[in-house]
Amino acid sequence: MEKKNNKQVYQITQSGLDKLKTELEHLKTTEREKNLEALKEARAQGDLSENADYDAAREQQARIESRIKEIENILKHAEIIRDDTKGNKITIGKTVKLKVNGKEPVEYTVVGSLEADPFNHKISNESPVGKAIIGHKKNDTVTYKTDTRREITIEILDVK
């Protein structure tokens, strides 16, 4: 997430943008409809003051509407990251093979903060590792200190 002209800009890949659009459509159609049905059924039960089903449906409605607004804001301020296939420097969208502190090499894709998912080998450009490797090239060795003052050494084995 960056700021340009005092406005928040969300850097995102095309596939990440497509996923958000799909989620938004699903929320606006399927999830809203399910929630309206749940609200109707809860209202039909009578007294709303002590109706747990009604309270739960209202909470779900608030979560759905909040997520819709969040996604719409992201889409409004999204900046699509273009794949720079020519360059050999690490940028958002590149896949890198890293060897951290001499451990087994691991492949990661550098993405914007919205798409970060370390368990699926997607690291944010704003994460400590992401910040450390951005702008570097294959065969570079990067060293950075964590918040706890521990030194991490990263060997960049490949950039695609």
C-alpha positions as CSV (number, residue, x, y, z in Angstrom):
1,M,0.0,0.0,0.0
2,E,1.5,3.3,-1.1
3,K,0.4,6.9,-0.8
4,K,0.3,9.1,-3.9
5,N,-1.0,12.7,-3.7
6,N,-2.1,11.9,-0.1
7,K,-4.4,9.1,-1.4
8,Q,-4.0,5.5,-0.6
9,V,-2.9,3.4,-3.5
10,Y,-3.2,-0.4,-3.4
11,Q,-0.7,-2.1,-5.6
12,I,-2.2,-5.4,-6.9
13,T,-1.6,-7.9,-9.7
14,Q,-4.2,-8.4,-12.4
15,S,-5.1,-11.9,-10.9
16,G,-5.5,-10.3,-7.5
17,L,-7.8,-7.7,-8.9
18,D,-9.8,-10.3,-10.7
19,K,-10.2,-12.3,-7.4
20,L,-11.4,-9.1,-5.6
21,K,-14.0,-8.4,-8.4
22,T,-15.2,-12.0,-8.1
23,E,-15.5,-11.8,-4.3
24,L,-17.4,-8.5,-4.6
25,E,-19.9,-9.9,-7.1
26,H,-20.4,-13.0,-4.8
27,L,-21.0,-10.8,-1.8
28,K,-23.4,-8.5,-3.6
29,T,-25.5,-11.3,-5.0
30,T,-25.2,-14.7,-3.3
31,E,-24.3,-13.6,0.3
32,R,-26.7,-10.6,0.4
33,E,-29.5,-12.9,-0.7
34,K,-28.7,-15.6,1.9
35,N,-28.6,-12.9,4.5
36,L,-31.9,-11.4,3.5
37,E,-33.5,-14.8,3.8
38,A,-32.0,-15.3,7.2
39,L,-33.3,-12.0,8.3
40,K,-36.8,-12.8,7.0
41,E,-36.9,-16.1,8.8
42,A,-35.7,-14.5,12.1
43,R,-38.3,-11.8,11.9
44,A,-41.0,-14.4,11.3
45,Q,-40.1,-15.9,14.7
46,G,-41.7,-12.9,16.5
47,D,-40.1,-10.9,19.3
48,L,-36.9,-9.4,18.0
49,S,-35.6,-8.2,21.3
50,E,-34.4,-11.6,22.4
51,N,-34.0,-13.3,19.1
52,A,-30.5,-14.7,18.7
53,D,-31.0,-15.7,15.1
54,Y,-32.0,-12.1,14.2
55,D,-29.0,-10.7,16.0
56,A,-26.7,-13.1,14.2
57,A,-28.2,-12.2,10.8
58,R,-27.8,-8.5,11.5
59,E,-24.2,-9.0,12.5
60,Q,-23.6,-11.0,9.3
61,Q,-25.3,-8.3,7.3
62,A,-22.9,-5.7,8.8
63,R,-19.9,-7.9,8.0
64,I,-21.0,-8.3,4.4
65,E,-21.7,-4.6,3.9
66,S,-18.3,-3.7,5.5
67,R,-16.4,-6.1,3.2
68,I,-18.3,-4.7,0.2
69,K,-17.2,-1.2,1.1
70,E,-13.7,-2.3,1.7
71,I,-13.4,-4.0,-1.7
72,E,-15.0,-1.1,-3.5
73,N,-12.5,1.2,-1.9
74,I,-9.6,-1.0,-2.9
75,L,-10.8,-1.3,-6.5
76,K,-11.3,2.5,-6.7
77,H,-7.7,3.1,-5.6
78,A,-6.0,0.0,-7.2
79,E,-2.9,0.3,-9.2
80,I,-2.3,-2.8,-11.4
81,I,1.3,-4.1,-11.2
82,R,2.6,-4.7,-14.6
83,D,4.8,-7.8,-15.1
84,D,8.3,-6.6,-16.0
85,T,9.6,-9.7,-17.7
86,K,12.6,-8.0,-19.3
87,G,14.3,-6.7,-16.2
88,N,16.3,-8.9,-14.0
89,K,15.8,-6.8,-10.9
90,I,13.3,-7.9,-8.2
91,T,10.1,-6.0,-8.4
92,I,6.5,-6.7,-7.5
93,G,5.2,-9.6,-9.6
94,K,8.5,-11.3,-9.9
95,T,9.1,-14.9,-8.7
96,V,12.3,-15.3,-6.8
97,K,14.3,-18.3,-5.4
98,L,15.8,-17.4,-2.1
99,K,18.1,-19.1,0.3
100,V,17.6,-17.6,3.8
101,N,20.3,-18.2,6.4
102,G,21.7,-21.1,4.5
103,K,18.5,-23.1,4.7
104,E,16.8,-25.0,1.8
105,P,16.0,-22.7,-1.2
106,V,12.4,-21.5,-1.4
107,E,10.5,-19.9,-4.2
108,Y,8.3,-16.8,-3.5
109,T,6.3,-14.4,-5.6
110,V,6.6,-10.8,-4.6
111,V,3.2,-9.2,-4.4
112,G,1.5,-6.1,-3.0
113,S,0.4,-6.2,0.6
114,L,-3.2,-7.1,-0.2
115,E,-2.2,-10.3,-1.9
116,A,0.4,-11.4,0.6
117,D,0.0,-15.1,1.6
118,P,3.2,-16.5,3.0
119,F,1.7,-20.0,3.3
120,N,1.2,-20.0,-0.5
121,H,4.7,-18.5,-1.1
122,K,3.5,-15.0,-1.8
123,I,5.4,-12.3,0.1
124,S,4.5,-8.6,0.4
125,N,6.8,-6.0,-1.0
126,E,6.2,-4.3,2.4
127,S,7.3,-7.2,4.5
128,P,10.9,-7.2,5.9
129,V,12.1,-9.7,3.4
130,G,10.3,-8.0,0.5
131,K,11.8,-4.6,1.4
132,A,15.2,-6.2,1.7
133,I,15.2,-7.9,-1.8
134,I,13.3,-5.3,-3.9
135,G,15.7,-3.8,-6.5
136,H,18.3,-6.6,-6.1
137,K,19.3,-9.1,-8.8
138,K,20.1,-12.8,-9.2
139,N,23.3,-13.8,-7.3
140,D,23.1,-10.9,-4.9
141,T,23.4,-11.5,-1.2
142,V,21.3,-9.2,1.1
143,T,21.6,-8.9,4.8
144,Y,19.1,-7.1,7.0
145,K,18.4,-6.9,10.7
146,T,15.0,-7.8,12.2
147,D,13.2,-5.8,14.8
148,T,14.8,-8.1,17.4
149,R,18.3,-7.2,16.0
150,R,18.8,-10.7,14.5
151,E,20.7,-10.6,11.3
152,I,19.2,-12.4,8.3
153,T,21.2,-13.3,5.2
154,I,19.3,-13.9,1.9
155,E,21.0,-15.3,-1.2
156,I,19.0,-14.5,-4.3
157,L,19.4,-17.7,-6.5
158,D,17.0,-16.8,-9.3
159,V,14.6,-14.1,-10.5
160,K,11.8,-14.8,-13.0
